[in-house]
Amino acid sequence: MSKIKVGVQLHPQRVSYDQFAESVQACEALGVDSVWNWDHFFPLYGEGEGNHFEGWTLLTAMAALTERVEIGTLVTCNSYRNPALLTHMANTVDHISHGRLILGIGAGWFEKDYVEFGYEFGTVGSRLRDLAAALPVIKTRMGKEIPAPVRNPIPIMIGGGGEKVTLKLTAQHADLWNGFGPPDTYAHKNRVLDNWCRELGRNPADIERTVSLTNNDSVAPEQLDAYVEAGAAHLIRMTAVPIDQDEIEALAAWRDQANG
């Protein structure tokens, strides 16, 4: 069995850049394996308008602020950028980070981003069709990048739990999958992904299974153990900034004990 990893998704909302940067560096110092942001244009929770920073620009700073952790956007909205441009952006961040980038991507869902920035929201189906069309473009463009990626190819993470389309796309194209709990739901989605892999001739073990831990999840060992039992190999705590350092420290300690 591969070693368990833990990460933190820092929410780039209602904070200053300096506060966000401090939390990025604190997470690395606390020993996590990965640090993430998100790809939105407005706060997702809290009252009224508030500070917010763009995901990929911020990801460049995260690459420069850290030395060891993997970094990524959990996850990029496919609708917001031409897929070839996104690949070029990813390659640039891959080089800035010396090969630590994970290219997270999904179909998109937050209507306010689309409306306020002039994107066509469409339907769930149209957004999934756009994602299906973009993924081969990304993989082809990655093979044409000059210079080539440091980590070649850059691993692709697909986020989402749709059983008919999203998990099939994951089996076809992804190196990592990100889903949500609770653990019994996550276990079911994992089995669906395994079945798609077998149907498409893909080894299920080739896809790293990650789970986002929301406010409904604790970092109590029994909760984390339940996710591992459900198939998770990389557990990512979603959190506001500034972070609860004791919580992140406990998460890293649990990982170390789980890995023996």
Residue pairs with C-beta under 8 A, 6 or more apart in sequence:
2 208
2 233
3 259
4 228
4 233
4 234
4 235
4 255
4 258
4 259
5 33
5 34
5 233
5 234
5 235
5 255
6 32
6 33
6 34
6 234
6 235
6 236
6 237
6 251
6 252
6 254
6 255
7 32
7 33
7 34
7 35
7 36
7 69
7 70
7 210
7 234
7 235
7 236
7 237
8 27
8 32
8 34
8 35
8 36
8 236
8 237
8 239
8 243
8 248
8 251
9 35
9 36
9 37
9 38
9 74
9 212
9 236
9 237
9 238
9 239
10 20
10 23
10 24
10 27
10 35
10 36
10 37
10 239
10 241
10 243
11 37
11 38
11 44
11 238
11 239
11 240
11 241
12 20
12 37
12 38
12 52
12 53
12 55
12 58
12 241
13 40
13 42
13 43
13 44
13 45
13 46
13 50
13 51
13 52
13 240
14 43
14 46
14 50
14 51
14 52
14 240
15 51
15 240
15 241
15 242
16 51
17 53
17 61
19 241
19 242
20 53
20 58
20 241
21 61
21 65
22 242
23 241
23 242
23 243
24 35
24 61
24 62
24 65
24 66
25 65
25 66
26 243
26 245
26 248
27 35
27 69
27 243
27 248
28 35
28 66
28 67
28 68
28 69
30 245
30 248
30 249
30 252
31 249
31 252
31 256
32 69
32 248
32 251
32 252
33 69
33 70
33 234
33 255
34 69
34 70
34 71
34 72
34 102
34 234
34 236
35 62
35 66
35 69
35 70
35 71
36 71
36 72
36 73
36 74
36 104
36 236
37 53
37 55
37 58
37 59
37 62
37 73
37 74
38 44
38 55
38 73
38 74
38 75
39 55
39 56
39 73
39 75
39 76
39 77
39 80
40 52
40 55
40 77
40 110
40 113
41 52
41 54
41 112
41 113
41 116
41 117
42 49
42 52
42 110
42 112
42 113
42 116
43 49
43 50
43 51
43 52
44 110
55 73
55 76
56 73
56 76
56 81
56 89
56 93
59 71
59 72
59 73
59 93
59 101
60 92
60 93
60 96
62 71
63 71
63 93
63 96
63 97
63 100
63 101
64 96
66 97
66 100
68 100
69 100
70 100
70 101
70 102
71 93
71 97
71 100
71 101
71 102
72 101
72 102
72 103
72 104
72 157
73 104
74 104
74 157
74 159
74 178
74 212
74 236
75 104
75 105
75 106
75 157
75 158
75 159
75 178
76 86
76 103
76 104
76 105
76 106
77 106
77 107
77 108
77 109
77 110
77 113
78 105
78 106
78 107
78 108
78 127
78 130
78 131
78 134
79 107
79 108
79 114
79 119
79 120
79 127
79 130
80 108
80 113
80 117
80 119
81 89
83 133
83 134
83 135
83 137
83 138
83 141
84 137
84 138
84 141
86 103
86 105
86 134
86 138
87 103
87 137
87 138
87 141
87 142
87 145
88 141
88 145
90 101
90 103
90 142
90 149
90 154
91 142
91 145
91 147
91 149
91 154
93 101
94 100
94 101
94 149
94 150
94 151
94 154
95 147
95 149
95 150
97 150
98 150
99 149
99 150
99 151
100 151
101 151
101 154
102 154
102 155
102 156
102 157
102 176
103 138
103 154
103 155
103 156
103 157
104 156
104 157
104 158
104 159
104 176
104 178
105 131
105 134
105 135
105 138
105 156
105 157
105 158
105 159
106 131
106 158
106 159
106 160
106 166
107 124
107 127
107 128
107 130
107 131
107 160
107 166
108 114
108 127
109 127
111 121
113 119
114 120
114 121
115 121
122 130
128 162
128 165
128 166
128 169
131 169
132 165
132 169
135 156
135 169
135 172
135 173
136 173
138 156
139 153
139 156
139 173
142 149
142 152
142 153
142 154
143 153
155 175
155 176
155 208
156 173
156 174
156 175
156 176
157 174
157 175
157 176
157 177
157 178
157 210
158 166
158 169
158 170
158 173
158 174
158 176
158 177
158 178
159 177
159 178
159 179
160 166
160 167
160 170
160 178
160 179
161 167
161 179
161 180
161 185
161 189
163 189
163 192
167 177
167 189
167 192
167 193
167 196
168 196
168 200
170 177
170 193
170 196
170 207
171 193
171 196
171 197
171 199
171 200
171 202
171 207
172 200
172 202
174 207
175 206
175 207
175 208
176 207
176 208
176 209
176 210
176 234
177 193
177 207
177 208
177 209
177 210
178 210
178 211
178 212
178 236
179 186
179 189
179 190
179 209
179 210
179 211
179 212
180 186
180 211
180 212
180 214
181 211
181 213
181 214
181 216
181 217
181 227
181 230
182 216
182 217
183 223
183 226
183 227
183 229
183 230
184 230
186 211
186 227
186 230
186 231
186 232
187 229
187 230
187 231
190 209
190 230
190 231
193 204
193 207
193 209
194 204
196 202
197 203
197 204
197 206
197 207
198 204
208 233
208 234
209 231
209 232
209 233
209 234
210 232
210 233
210 234
210 235
210 236
211 227
211 230
211 232
211 234
211 235
211 236
212 236
212 238
213 219
213 227
213 235
213 236
213 237
213 238
214 238
215 238
217 223
219 237
219 247
219 250
219 251
219 254
221 254
221 257
224 235
224 251
224 254
224 258
225 258
227 235
228 235
228 258
235 251
235 255
237 247
237 248
237 251
239 247
